[in-house]
Amino acid sequence: MSATKARKAKGRNPARTKRIPPTAIRSKRSLTSILEELNEAREQQAATAEILTVINASPGNLTTVFDVILEKAHSLCDVPCGSLQLLDGDHTRAVAVRGMSEPFEKFLRLGYRLDRGQPVQLIRPFQIDDLAKVIVGAPHGSPLRVAFELGCIRTMLSVPLVRDAVVLGRIVAARQEVRPFSEHQIAVLRSFADQAVIAIENARLFNETKEALERQTATADILKVIASSPDDVQPVFAAIATSANRLLGGFSTAVIRFIEGMAYLQSFTPTTPTADEVLKSHFPRIIDGFEAARLALQGEPSMITDTDNVEDARVREIARLRGFRSMLFVPLMNGAVPIGTISVTRIETGSFADHHIRLLQTFADQAVIAIENVRLFNETQEALARQTATAEVLKVIASSPSNLQPVFDAIAERSKALIGAHSTTVVRYVDGMIQLASFTPISPEADATLRAMFPRPPEAGNPRVQQVLRGEIARITDAESEIEVQALRDAARARGCRSLLLVPLKDDTDVIGWISVTRTGPGAFADKDVELLRTFADQAVIAISNVELFQQVQARTRDLQESLEQQTATSEVLEVISASPGELELVFRKMLENATRVCGANFGMLQLWNGEAFNTAAAYNVPPAFAALREGKPIHVHHPQSGLSNILKSHQVVHIHDVTKGAAYLGGPQCGPTRRYWRCSHRRPRAHAEGRRIYRHLYNLSSGGPAVYGQANRAGRKLYETSRHRHREYAAAQGVTRTY
């Protein structure tokens, strides 16, 4: 067929053969080129659409986006291998790798420091046509030499990811042969680099929004915990540690407080039981020499990028045992004073991002708010409790104007409860002796030990007691080492106390006692405890003063009442005298009746001395047997220790507390139910302290004034002379003589 066609063609007329013009050929070539460009554009658009779809589907997951971008860029630009890298200062790290050998891919993903001569941070693409020529003289281990040796790279193109004139990373396209990339390919790679920047920015905005929402949610959750725990900061610390660790992507988080020079572990996120015990075993500890405290005292956030380089051996030990390498510290600042710190750790070395620092500062601020809220709440509660206790003690004072014991008991109980003490003791200092007024019980044995110590004089070798007696507050932080008196040290051991606080009770002139509170552990009492105990001490002094004033008023009232009773009784006697001027028996009976009544006696007798014996001039409410025995009989004074004998010798009031125990009584039979009585002479005596009041009644009523007494004395003598003979006759007949 081909030969036949050739013969036919050879026999044709040349004039009739068609020729294709050059313009048509060029047009055909242009059309082909246009079609190719159109196909490339379509492929590029399809790739872009696919990348945008991945970005929308994974707004916060850049790994998937970077993998797709690298794949599409390489396929459209005939790139057999390469990577997408992100910059962090002078370090770069691959986040997507394609077509590289496994060792080189590992090298890229771990990251490396850039060569000073490598213009990675330029905002324009740069290309190395032949890497073999560039690495001549490059040191071993340099990134370009590693690319040549491990990746077998010959031609390399770096297209930067630029946003606002700042290089964020780069797309690296490589070939294992010397074949530079065309301008068109570079332009296509730049478009994919722009898409990578869009993905990074979109992820940043998405993550920022997500983090802001998470922060707001965490803040709201912590505020809820703060609101639900107004008196306990521990749940707040636990919530802060958990939220901070989660939002910062930490390995572990701890909250530490500084209290009076000591660091206390308040809360932490657990890792393993062994590691957690290691952490807890290092607290509490002294702030001095503590690395976290040293950093917190600077008042600014601080980082440890590698714990192996820290000077504090305990920090290195904790880091190794718990398995972290980097730490972020943010101080808890109450004004300008650091009161603690929050620390977040990570397994890998390196620094923390600024937004993580700001986030942890937010949590630190919330921790300070919680601490301050709890402090204010507790102070309010304590103030309310103090006011309530004060009001209760004042009620007891008002309800017991004449009895101090309920007041002392209330003070002991309230002070122990409010201070959180082990025990409270209230003592009084009266006439140089320390007397136990009240105490809170511990155990029968311990209470018996305390009671056995009182009353006692103040020990000369006890400086704390001497300090209190000077009106000063005394503190014992450790009874084992500070109490010099062995007996007191033994008593402290028996009652189980190690620290004591003593606050004096002071009136206008001197110390009249003190209140002491104890605790089972050594240490000092807080200033608020001292002030609270001072308040109770003041109340005790008020109660003592009130009782003394009440007793004075009562005594004055009794004196006035007694004076009124005496005046009434005297006036009654005078009325009888006026009504019966010649009947002394009625006068004596009225005097005796009033004297017995005013003195609160059971019965009474009025006897007159005639120089030889006592004669009964009047009797009141005398028991019948006793009255029959005494009727018409004079009483001769024979026993030298009898009451009548003492009256005749001393002319004083004689008070016999128990007649049955007297020598005169033991000499004869019992003559009545009386066991106690008074005898009063008609001469003015020096009043005995115990019988002052009763003597005053007896003297006033028995004397009845000079006129009454004189009249009564004369009448008594006349009565005696009239009955003397009759008494002697009767006594002689009976053969009985009574002596008193």
DODO-556678 format. One line per 10 residues: number of its first residue (from 1); for each residue z, x, y of C-alpha. Coordinates in steps of 0.001 Angstrom, whole numbers, plus 500000, padded with zeros to 6 digits. Each point is the difference from the previous one (the first is absolute). Layout:
// DODO-556678
NUM) Z:X:Y | ...
This chain:
// DODO-556678
1) 500000:500000:500000 | 500772:502750:502419 | 496585:501679:499373 | 498132:496739:500520 | 501841:499413:503259 | 499155:503459:501117 | 496270:499494:499377 | 500081:496686:501862 | 501791:501557:502900 | 497568:502874:500053
11) 497066:497605:500221 | 501434:498047:502950 | 498861:500215:503512 | 502313:502232:502037 | 499468:497868:503033 | 501487:497059:498278 | 503383:501834:498969 | 503223:498910:502076 | 502292:502614:501540 | 503772:499462:500958
21) 500654:500956:503596 | 502875:502509:500801 | 501833:497419:502120 | 500308:497755:496981 | 501399:502825:497977 | 502569:500717:502735 | 500833:496322:500258 | 500557:499825:496276 | 502257:502992:500158 | 501924:498485:502943
31) 500389:496770:498105 | 501363:501873:497030 | 502422:501824:502219 | 501034:496765:501665 | 500535:498382:496651 | 502112:502921:498889 | 502042:499875:503179 | 500344:496261:499619 | 501224:500418:496462 | 502443:502675:501118
41) 501191:497759:502791 | 500437:497147:497594 | 501879:502251:497596 | 502124:501271:502867 | 500700:496465:501185 | 500838:498951:496462 | 502324:502972:499689 | 501576:499193:503357 | 500447:496380:498997 | 501590:501079:496758
51) 502320:502384:501851 | 500988:497261:502462 | 500660:497685:497076 | 502321:502601:498457 | 501709:500527:503362 | 500621:496269:500339 | 501187:499735:496411 | 502338:503014:500287 | 501076:500198:503654 | 502972:502223:499274
61) 498571:501959:497058 | 497842:502849:501293 | 499610:501698:496639 | 497571:497378:498723 | 498134:499940:503317 | 499630:503785:500086 | 498700:500062:496432 | 497312:497424:500821 | 499026:501716:503277 | 499633:503351:498271
71) 497993:498525:497164 | 497553:498150:502295 | 499606:502894:502408 | 499236:502447:497221 | 497576:497707:498209 | 497997:499275:503154 | 499853:503629:501099 | 499322:501651:496652 | 503433:501655:499925 | 501052:501063:496510
81) 503618:500832:500892 | 502440:499919:502866 | 503256:498556:501317 | 501593:497967:502757 | 502912:501814:501624 | 502685:499078:502515 | 501501:502459:502477 | 503692:500524:500695 | 500275:502678:502629 | 498460:503144:498567
91) 500145:498600:496459 | 497409:497901:498236 | 500270:498015:496796 | 497303:498199:497999 | 500590:496278:499496 | 496717:499457:498132 | 497996:502477:497878 | 496666:499623:498250 | 498047:502309:497698 | 502391:502987:500273
101) 501364:502087:497156 | 503504:499081:498905 | 501679:503200:501312 | 498294:499683:503368 | 500826:496296:500236 | 503676:500806:499350 | 499857:502642:502728 | 498511:497512:502456 | 502459:497212:499241 | 503040:502284:500369
111) 498755:500987:503437 | 499702:503350:501698 | 500273:501725:503339 | 496724:500312:501860 | 498419:503362:500748 | 500211:500938:503645 | 496293:500724:500021 | 499047:496701:498397 | 499063:497524:502777 | 501297:496940:498166
121) 501497:498407:503081 | 496725:499903:501924 | 498934:496477:500905 | 496426:500747:498855 | 498721:500675:496496 | 499476:503593:498906 | 498109:501336:496969 | 500171:503175:497955 | 496579:500570:498501 | 501104:502671:497526
131) 503711:500403:499291 | 499393:503230:498114 | 499041:501708:503241 | 502985:498616:501928 | 502785:501013:497594 | 499068:503651:500096 | 503216:501740:500937 | 502068:496830:499756 | 503457:500560:498470 | 500772:498872:496489
141) 501311:496440:499937 | 498405:498945:503270 | 498654:496410:499882 | 496347:501047:500328 | 500310:502599:497263 | 501771:497433:497766 | 497158:497540:500687 | 497471:502608:499008 | 501864:501242:496928 | 501511:496779:498617
151) 497521:497475:501326 | 496862:502145:499777 | 499070:498737:503447 | 497042:501600:501807 | 499103:497516:502739 | 502749:498033:501779 | 499940:497419:502777 | 503141:498862:501884 | 499733:496706:501906 | 503159:499273:502086
161) 501827:496689:500194 | 500523:499604:503734 | 501976:497396:501931 | 500486:500360:503751 | 498892:503647:499883 | 502661:500735:497369 | 498969:501256:496559 | 501752:498020:497270 | 498257:501594:497027 | 496532:500680:498638
171) 497413:499117:497380 | 498864:503070:498086 | 496582:499944:498338 | 499201:502938:497716 | 497206:501292:497799 | 500204:502635:497335 | 496687:501393:501148 | 498739:501231:503311 | 498440:496850:501403 | 501094:499043:503508
181) 500417:496366:501020 | 497432:498412:502276 | 500767:498516:503394 | 499397:496557:498570 | 502501:500580:497239 | 502503:501331:502500 | 499496:496878:502116 | 500589:497774:496972 | 503174:501913:499120 | 501180:499591:503589
191) 499599:496229:499699 | 502181:500050:496892 | 502489:502195:501823 | 500168:497312:502699 | 500686:497429:497325 | 502786:502172:498644 | 501505:500152:503505 | 499749:496204:500219 | 501761:499749:496645 | 502724:502408:501125
201) 500528:498110:503260 | 499973:496672:498217 | 502522:501279:497464 | 502146:501407:502814 | 500051:496688:501834 | 500588:498111:496786 | 502810:502301:498939 | 501542:499964:503464 | 499947:496208:499986 | 501369:499936:496483
211) 502682:502564:500836 | 500918:498101:503152 | 500344:496819:497984 | 502027:501810:497374 | 502179:501528:502701 | 500532:496605:501585 | 500777:498480:496631 | 502368:502834:499118 | 501625:499760:503437 | 500430:496256:499595
221) 501457:500487:496513 | 502459:502606:501268 | 500968:497805:502949 | 500700:497218:497516 | 502247:502349:498046 | 501746:501032:503234 | 500544:496343:500878 | 501290:499161:496522 | 502353:503018:499859 | 501751:500111:503378
231) 503016:501804:498583 | 498355:502265:497419 | 497390:502629:500816 | 499381:501035:496388 | 497393:497287:499167 | 498136:500946:503177 | 499883:503668:499011 | 498727:499067:496534 | 497230:497813:501474 | 499010:502717:502472
241) 499816:502675:497301 | 497859:497804:497744 | 497611:498878:502761 | 499618:503458:501531 | 499262:501575:496646 | 497357:497378:499201 | 498240:499988:503370 | 499943:503780:500371 | 498885:500549:496429 | 503049:502163:499413
251) 501400:501364:496800 | 503567:499184:501018 | 501895:498962:503125 | 503645:500521:500964 | 502200:498703:502826 | 502830:502318:501075 | 502774:499369:502549 | 502053:502519:501983 | 503663:499025:500344 | 502619:502337:501462
261) 498189:503186:499054 | 499062:498835:496500 | 496655:498842:498579 | 500139:496935:497734 | 497194:498750:497762 | 499672:496296:500822 | 496928:498981:498005 | 497023:501476:498142 | 497042:498962:497873 | 500574:500979:496373
271) 497712:502304:498044 | 501637:500946:496706 | 503679:499711:498947 | 500379:503779:499831 | 498345:500607:503355 | 502027:497211:501605 | 503270:501513:498767 | 498953:503354:501432 | 499438:498397:503391 | 503309:498110:499984
281) 501934:503087:498911 | 499176:501755:503295 | 501722:497334:502128 | 502153:499685:501974 | 499625:503447:501525 | 500826:501804:503214 | 497300:499754:502654 | 500201:503689:500835 | 497356:501828:497988 | 498276:496781:498923
291) 496267:500332:500697 | 499413:496263:500465 | 502875:499814:502478 | 498752:503058:501863 | 496595:498397:500419 | 501480:496622:500962 | 502221:501566:502648 | 496836:501035:501835 | 499449:496313:500720 | 496312:500051:499021
301) 498048:499350:496780 | 499468:503129:497921 | 498206:500978:496813 | 500324:502437:497144 | 496462:500567:498784 | 501139:502047:497012 | 503582:499813:498712 | 499611:503329:498181 | 500083:501706:503400 | 503289:498411:501168
311) 503022:502259:500495 | 502503:497358:498825 | 500397:500689:496284 | 501333:496510:499313 | 496903:498411:501529 | 497809:502185:497780 | 502101:499061:496984 | 499803:496274:500704 | 496256:500224:500660 | 499315:501812:496736
321) 502225:497745:497910 | 498670:496801:501556 | 496401:501252:500060 | 498860:499876:503644 | 498506:502687:502246 | 499817:498575:503545 | 502464:498029:502147 | 499988:497988:503214 | 503230:499504:501958 | 500546:497476:502786
331) 503451:499942:501640 | 502034:496854:500549 | 500669:500226:503743 | 502741:497940:501615 | 499143:500775:503591 | 499871:503777:500150 | 502279:500499:496983 | 498568:500430:496473 | 502048:497928:497557 | 497869:500556:496907
341) 496497:500570:498690 | 497317:498433:497800 | 498030:502350:497761 | 496774:499268:498100 | 498663:502410:497382 | 496640:500561:498335 | 498972:501830:496879 | 497298:502047:501691 | 500416:502505:502791 | 498678:499273:503470
351) 500782:498136:503187 | 500453:496286:500672 | 497649:497962:502172 | 501047:498988:503487 | 499934:496290:499190 | 502345:500624:497083 | 502392:501784:502341 | 499861:497084:502414 | 500581:497570:497160 | 503048:501897:498797
361) 501325:500054:503560 | 499769:496208:499982 | 502096:499888:496853 | 502459:502461:501536 | 500348:497747:503049 | 500691:497046:497735 | 502641:501981:498138 | 501725:500795:503300 | 499806:496316:501003 | 501584:499056:496684
371) 502779:502567:500412 | 500696:498841:503539 | 499931:496332:498983 | 502456:500608:497192 | 502223:502007:502340 | 499994:497254:502627 | 500525:497317:497365 | 502891:501880:498427 | 501525:500729:503388 | 499767:496315:500868
381) 501508:499035:496668 | 502744:502588:500387 | 500724:498826:503541 | 500162:496415:498780 | 502232:501025:497118 | 502252:501931:502402 | 500211:497039:502350 | 500731:497661:497100 | 502682:502326:498646 | 501495:500376:503477
391) 500060:496242:500448 | 501611:499550:496586 | 502695:502559:500789 | 500633:498329:503365 | 500369:496663:498184 | 502562:501566:497688 | 501817:501455:503021 | 500022:496574:501653 | 501192:498259:496830 | 502745:502581:499322
401) 501728:500603:503320 | 503226:501092:498318 | 498676:501662:496827 | 498041:503242:499990 | 499312:500147:496270 | 497026:497581:499937 | 498475:501894:502922 | 500353:503389:498306 | 498595:498595:496744 | 496987:498517:501802
411) 499334:503264:501863 | 500164:502009:496768 | 497623:497683:498167 | 497471:499627:502838 | 499844:503697:500860 | 499460:500959:496372 | 497158:497489:499609 | 498195:500856:503245 | 500224:503773:499638 | 499227:499927:496299
421) 503173:501920:499284 | 501729:500669:496714 | 503374:498903:501373 | 501819:499293:503263 | 503637:500627:500905 | 501963:498809:503044 | 503266:501824:500788 | 502573:499668:502759 | 501960:502784:501615 | 503490:498711:500830
431) 503056:502076:500897 | 498428:503208:498705 | 499052:498512:496621 | 496565:499125:498597 | 500126:496522:498494 | 497341:498346:497852 | 498819:496785:501664 | 496989:498987:497880 | 497328:501394:497677 | 497043:498901:497892
441) 500733:500229:496280 | 498160:502303:497608 | 501908:499904:496732 | 503664:499419:499050 | 500555:503713:499416 | 498286:501098:503199 | 501791:497333:502027 | 503365:501042:498572 | 499253:503606:501000 | 499309:498880:503551
451) 503155:497878:500275 | 502121:502865:498723 | 498967:502105:502993 | 501731:497678:502517 | 502085:499999:502040 | 499953:503689:500857 | 500256:502256:503025 | 496821:501675:501234 | 499324:503233:498150 | 500239:503107:502171
461) 497312:501655:497890 | 497516:497139:500334 | 497825:500747:503043 | 498061:496739:499651 | 503138:497879:500362 | 501139:502115:502922 | 496571:499544:501548 | 500236:496218:499673 | 503523:499995:501448 | 498543:501723:503053
471) 497669:497016:500384 | 496888:501735:498650 | 497544:498870:497325 | 500301:502054:496807 | 497193:500583:497501 | 500156:501452:496502 | 496550:500645:498578 | 501294:501337:496682 | 503575:499358:498891 | 499818:502679:497320
481) 499597:502797:502514 | 501491:498609:503232 | 503314:498393:498966 | 502675:502705:500012 | 502944:497951:498620 | 499781:499971:496213 | 501696:496602:499634 | 497471:498412:502345 | 497132:501705:498189 | 501283:498639:496698
491) 500292:496543:501521 | 496398:500200:501219 | 498877:500931:496494 | 502011:497167:498493 | 498360:497497:502318 | 496556:501551:499520 | 499172:500910:503598 | 498343:503148:501340 | 499390:499255:503694 | 502314:498295:502506
501) 499894:498706:503557 | 503249:499359:501914 | 500079:498107:503312 | 503332:499694:501864 | 501632:496790:501210 | 501014:500725:503592 | 501928:497774:502357 | 500712:500752:503646 | 502551:502686:499180 | 499478:501597:496623
511) 498397:499897:496540 | 501457:497175:497928 | 497943:500467:496825 | 496453:500509:498764 | 497228:498604:497815 | 498362:502198:497361 | 496854:499320:497966 | 498794:502025:497029 | 496852:500603:497990 | 499533:501338:496509
521) 497533:502724:501014 | 500343:502886:502448 | 498352:499778:503398 | 500530:498904:503562 | 500297:496433:501274 | 497379:498776:502463 | 500838:499471:503654 | 499499:496253:499592 | 502708:500014:497309 | 502379:501729:502395
531) 499293:497462:502743 | 500462:497114:497589 | 503345:501347:498799 | 501065:500458:503626 | 499332:496294:500555 | 502226:499085:497062 | 502651:502440:501231 | 499979:498286:503403 | 500398:496632:498301 | 502935:501294:497995
541) 501668:501196:503193 | 499343:496613:501611 | 501557:498269:497002 | 503081:502230:500126 | 500389:499419:503725 | 499544:496259:499536 | 502652:499848:497293 | 502421:502042:502098 | 499357:497760:502994 | 500350:496923:497828
551) 503292:501270:498629 | 501231:500711:503507 | 499044:496490:501090 | 501628:498554:496897 | 503150:502012:500607 | 500106:498845:503596 | 499408:496439:498878 | 502817:500287:497461 | 502276:501450:502642 | 499210:497124:502305
561) 500454:497506:497197 | 503296:501578:498981 | 501145:500007:503603 | 499108:496333:500283 | 501782:499223:496741 | 503043:501921:501172 | 500018:498228:503339 | 499585:496649:498258 | 502793:500768:497557 | 502254:501259:502795
571) 499294:496929:502087 | 500856:497789:497027 | 503308:501831:499583 | 500743:499652:503689 | 499234:496304:499769 | 502522:499680:497194 | 502561:501961:502015 | 499436:497762:502996 | 500188:496857:497895 | 503091:501121:498035
581) 501953:502475:502139 | 503073:499838:497780 | 498300:499911:496581 | 499160:503564:499051 | 499247:499091:496408 | 496950:498051:501146 | 498923:502884:502210 | 500358:502541:497184 | 498174:497779:497552 | 497103:499533:502425
591) 499862:503732:500724 | 499988:500797:496276 | 497360:497373:499229 | 497678:501339:502687 | 500594:503621:498961 | 499232:499216:496339 | 496873:498073:500915 | 498646:502533:502480 | 500600:502909:497628 | 498434:498208:497046
601) 503178:500303:497885 | 501087:497764:497127 | 503544:499426:501232 | 502493:501545:502378 | 503675:500374:500857 | 501762:500740:503311 | 503222:501969:499560 | 502517:501060:502632 | 502249:503079:499887 | 503637:499480:500956
611) 501093:503593:499652 | 501038:499684:496344 | 497266:497945:498270 | 496774:498062:500485 | 500224:496215:500106 | 497039:497703:499438 | 499401:498058:503180 | 496736:498299:498906 | 497654:499801:497020 | 496445:498749:499650
621) 498159:499040:496840 | 502391:502086:497873 | 499704:499448:496230 | 502791:497667:498792 | 501613:502512:497642 | 500067:502643:502682 | 501322:497521:502587 | 502800:498890:497654 | 501012:503578:499387 | 500117:500782:503712
631) 501546:496816:501268 | 503170:500648:501998 | 500361:503576:498818 | 500179:503029:502297 | 498032:503059:499076 | 501979:503194:499968 | 498127:503274:500304 | 501189:502291:497197 | 496871:501706:498683 | 498962:502902:502281
641) 496276:499522:499217 | 499794:496267:500459 | 497825:498460:502687 | 502973:498719:501974 | 501639:503395:499839 | 496863:501638:501390 | 499867:497453:502825 | 503578:500699:500976 | 499420:503758:499937 | 496582:500245:501631
651) 499731:496835:502072 | 496340:500040:498888 | 497704:497554:498260 | 500374:500427:496245 | 497029:499195:497772 | 500649:499855:496263 | 496681:499831:498144 | 501495:499105:496606 | 503623:498924:499725 | 500040:500395:496224
661) 499411:503716:500306 | 502814:500625:502476 | 503304:501625:499029 | 502001:497091:501431 | 498100:497443:497923 | 500385:501948:496792 | 503777:499730:500458 | 500053:496162:499607 | 498066:496996:498599 | 496765:498750:501483
671) 500774:497269:502477 | 496635:498434:500784 | 496197:500191:499684 | 499608:502236:503033 | 498643:503533:499543 | 499417:500994:503569 | 501881:499249:503212 | 500819:501231:503462 | 503291:500475:501761 | 500179:500310:503749
681) 502987:501089:502105 | 500750:498349:503325 | 499842:503289:501822 | 496597:500986:501284 | 498615:502507:497424 | 497215:502556:500174 | 497236:498002:498324 | 498802:501271:496607 | 496204:500377:499810 | 499584:497775:496948
691) 502436:497315:501141 | 499048:499971:503664 | 498453:496560:500019 | 502589:498269:497804 | 502815:501747:501815 | 498633:498740:503281 | 500193:496441:498728 | 503452:500424:498519 | 501403:501743:503025 | 498616:497531:502483
701) 501124:497007:497997 | 503369:501435:498944 | 500866:501116:503484 | 498543:496959:501743 | 500551:501827:503230 | 503315:501416:501260 | 501503:496584:500741 | 499087:498532:496627 | 501240:503041:498169 | 503328:500084:501833
711) 500560:496344:499405 | 499009:500343:496370 | 502276:503019:499551 | 503024:498223:501423 | 499335:496917:497974 | 499547:502082:496890 | 503317:501746:500459 | 501743:496672:500507 | 498290:498623:496918 | 501086:503042:498077
721) 503623:499710:501049 | 499985:496350:499020 | 498671:500598:496473 | 501468:503429:499249 | 503155:498747:498404 | 498083:497495:497867 | 497643:502705:498682 | 502786:502329:499023 | 501801:497294:498141 | 496881:499064:498111
731) 499215:503611:499148 | 503472:500638:498757 | 499826:496926:497829 | 496650:501038:498503 | 500749:503715:499756 | 496496:500897:501295 | 499069:502436:502748 | 496331:500600:501050 | 498868:503170:501684 | 496675:500747:501669
